[in-house]
Amino acid sequence: MPLRDHFRPPLDLITSCEGFHGGWPMVIVQQLRKQLPSGYVAEPHVHSGTQVEIDIATFERADAPAPKLNEGNGGVKTAAWAPAQPNVAVETTLPDYDEYEVRIFDSKRGRHLVAAIEIVSPANKDRPEHRHLFTGKCAALLQKGVAVSIVDLVSIRQFNLDVELLGKIGHVDPTLGDPPPHLYAASCRWTRKAKRTMLEAWSHVLKLGEPLPTLPLWLDTDLVVPLNLEQSYEQACIDLCIS
């Protein structure tokens, strides 16, 4: 079945992208529970980043008494301490971002995290600081030996976070072209072979109207299961009545 555009009419008038992104991880978990070897468990992790703004208003009554000044030891009145002007003062938002994720644990090793499937949201791509937070998180997971898969269906943001992730750790994927595609799916991991540490990556260009690929989901150095994105994607669309 074809990949749909969830961010433009008519689909964005039927169901929200947040609803689809929030529902897909659970479908992936249900699929993986039939495939994972004994001792491995998958869980959804969904966090919708919110930007909460609190305005604190200070009012001064016309008949209010003058503020009292502090008196030092010598009885000299001193004004309240005021800091110097800040070195940086820019309008920004708190670094709270969307997470639509499936986490796979090895329960035999005390719920050791072995793999993470990251589903990109529009907010992950909308500004440089959000892209930096997303790729920084993925890079930190890779450095800890966690295999990372990234699935990006966001058609309204022209960025490739997989390319930015590889660039962050000093590598490129020459198969993606220039400019790289903004719809893609990829898996990557750091592994040891003989005495060498290897970065391995599998990437696929996604196209509207075409099926999604199957990615390798690495659970251990020599243990991998197929992550059938097409199967879980179609089931999620069926569950949400997306035709």
C-alpha positions in Angstrom: 0.0 0.0 0.0 1.3 3.5 -0.7 2.8 6.0 1.7 0.3 8.9 2.3 1.0 12.6 2.9 -0.3 13.1 6.4 0.5 16.8 6.5 -1.6 18.2 3.6 -5.2 17.9 2.5 -7.1 15.7 2.4 -5.6 13.6 5.2 -4.7 16.5 7.5 -8.4 17.3 7.4 -9.4 13.8 8.5 -6.8 13.1 11.3 -4.1 15.1 12.9 -0.4 14.2 12.4 -0.1 14.1 16.2 -2.8 11.4 16.3 -1.1 9.3 13.7 2.4 9.7 15.2 1.0 8.9 18.6 -0.7 5.7 17.5 1.9 4.2 15.2 4.5 3.4 18.0 2.0 1.1 19.7 1.3 -0.7 16.4 5.1 -1.2 16.0 5.3 -2.6 19.5 2.5 -5.1 18.8 4.3 -6.2 15.7 7.6 -6.6 17.4 6.2 -8.6 20.3 5.6 -11.4 17.8 9.1 -11.2 16.5 11.4 -10.4 19.4 13.4 -13.3 20.9 12.8 -14.4 24.4 14.1 -11.9 26.9 13.5 -8.8 24.7 10.6 -6.4 25.3 9.4 -3.4 23.3 7.6 -0.4 24.7 6.1 2.8 23.2 7.4 6.1 24.4 5.4 9.1 23.4 6.0 12.7 24.6 4.4 15.7 22.9 6.5 18.7 23.6 4.6 21.7 24.9 5.4 25.3 25.0 3.8 26.8 28.1 4.1 30.5 28.5 3.4 32.1 31.9 3.0 35.9 32.1 3.7 37.4 35.5 2.3 40.9 35.8 3.4 43.3 38.5 1.1 46.1 39.4 1.9 49.2 41.5 -0.9 50.9 43.3 -0.9 54.7 43.1 -1.3 54.9 46.9 1.2 52.2 47.7 4.0 53.1 50.1 7.5 53.7 48.8 9.6 50.5 48.9 11.8 50.2 52.0 15.5 50.2 51.4 17.8 47.8 53.2 20.0 49.2 55.9 23.6 48.0 56.3 25.5 47.6 59.5 26.4 51.2 59.5 22.8 52.3 59.1 23.3 53.5 55.6 20.4 52.8 53.3 21.4 50.8 50.2 19.3 50.0 47.2 18.5 46.4 46.4 21.3 44.6 44.5 20.9 44.5 40.8 23.0 42.2 38.5 24.9 43.4 35.4 23.2 43.2 32.0 23.2 39.6 30.6 25.7 38.7 28.0 23.0 36.9 26.0 19.4 37.8 25.8 17.5 36.2 23.0 13.9 35.2 22.5 13.6 31.4 22.4 11.6 28.5 23.7 12.4 25.9 26.3 14.1 22.8 24.7 11.1 20.6 25.0 10.5 18.5 21.9 8.3 15.8 20.5 9.2 12.1 21.1 7.4 9.4 19.2 9.6 6.4 19.9 9.7 2.7 20.5 12.3 1.4 22.9 13.5 -2.2 22.9 15.1 -3.6 26.1 17.0 -6.8 27.0 15.3 -7.9 30.2 18.0 -10.5 30.9 20.4 -7.6 31.4 18.3 -5.6 33.7 16.2 -3.9 31.1 19.2 -2.8 29.2 18.2 -0.5 26.3 19.4 -2.1 23.0 17.5 -0.3 20.3 15.3 2.8 19.7 13.0 3.6 16.8 12.5 7.3 16.4 9.5 8.6 14.4 10.2 12.2 13.4 7.6 14.8 14.0 7.2 18.3 12.4 8.5 19.9 15.6 11.7 17.9 15.4 12.5 19.6 12.1 11.1 23.1 12.4 14.1 25.0 13.8 17.8 24.4 14.2 17.8 24.0 18.0 15.1 21.3 17.7 17.0 19.4 15.0 20.1 19.7 17.2 18.3 18.2 20.2 17.0 15.3 18.1 20.3 14.4 16.5 22.1 14.9 19.8 19.8 12.5 21.5 20.4 9.9 18.7 24.1 10.4 18.8 24.2 9.8 22.5 22.2 6.6 22.1 24.6 5.4 19.4 27.6 6.2 21.7 26.0 4.0 24.4 25.8 1.1 21.9 22.1 1.5 21.2 21.0 0.8 17.6 18.9 3.7 16.3 16.3 3.7 13.5 14.8 6.9 12.2 11.6 7.1 10.2 10.7 10.5 8.7 7.3 11.0 6.9 7.2 14.8 7.5 6.6 16.2 4.0 6.4 19.8 5.0 9.9 20.3 6.4 12.9 20.1 3.9 15.5 18.6 6.2 17.1 15.2 6.6 17.9 14.4 10.3 19.7 11.2 9.4 22.2 13.2 7.3 22.6 15.7 10.2 23.1 12.9 12.7 25.9 11.3 10.6 27.4 14.8 10.1 27.4 15.3 13.9 29.5 12.2 14.4 31.8 13.0 11.4 30.4 10.9 8.6 28.3 11.1 5.4 26.0 8.8 3.4 27.0 9.3 -0.2 24.0 7.2 -1.4 21.5 9.9 -0.4 22.6 12.5 -2.9 22.7 16.3 -2.7 20.3 17.6 -1.6 19.3 14.7 0.5 15.7 13.5 0.5 13.4 14.9 3.3 11.4 11.6 3.4 13.5 8.7 4.5 14.0 5.7 6.8 17.3 4.6 8.2 19.0 2.3 10.8 22.4 2.7 12.2 24.6 1.3 14.9 28.2 1.2 16.2 29.7 -2.2 16.4 33.0 -3.9 16.9 34.5 -6.2 14.2 37.8 -7.8 15.1 39.7 -4.8 16.6 37.8 -2.1 14.7 34.9 0.0 15.7 32.5 0.3 12.8 29.6 2.6 12.1 27.0 0.8 10.0 24.0 2.5 8.4 21.1 1.4 6.2 19.1 4.2 4.5 16.1 4.2 2.2 14.5 7.1 0.4 10.7 7.2 0.9 8.3 8.4 -1.8 4.7 9.2 -1.6 2.6 6.5 -3.2 5.2 3.8 -2.6 5.5 1.1 0.1 7.7 1.6 3.1 10.9 -0.5 3.5 11.9 -3.1 6.0 14.8 -2.0 8.3 17.3 -4.1 10.3 16.6 -3.8 14.0 19.8 -4.8 15.8 19.3 -6.3 19.3 22.9 -7.4 19.7 26.1 -7.7 17.8 24.9 -10.7 15.8 21.2 -10.6 16.6 18.9 -8.7 14.2 15.1 -8.8 13.5 13.2 -7.2 10.6 11.4 -4.0 11.3 8.6 -4.2 8.7 7.5 -0.5 8.5 5.0 -1.2 5.8 3.1 -3.7 7.9 2.8 -1.5 11.0 2.1 1.7 8.9 -0.8 0.1 7.2 -2.2 -1.3 10.4 -1.9 2.2 12.0 -3.8 3.7 9.0 -6.5 1.0 9.3 -6.9 1.7 13.0 -7.3 5.4 12.5 -9.6 5.0 9.5 -7.1 6.5 7.1 -7.8 5.2 3.5 
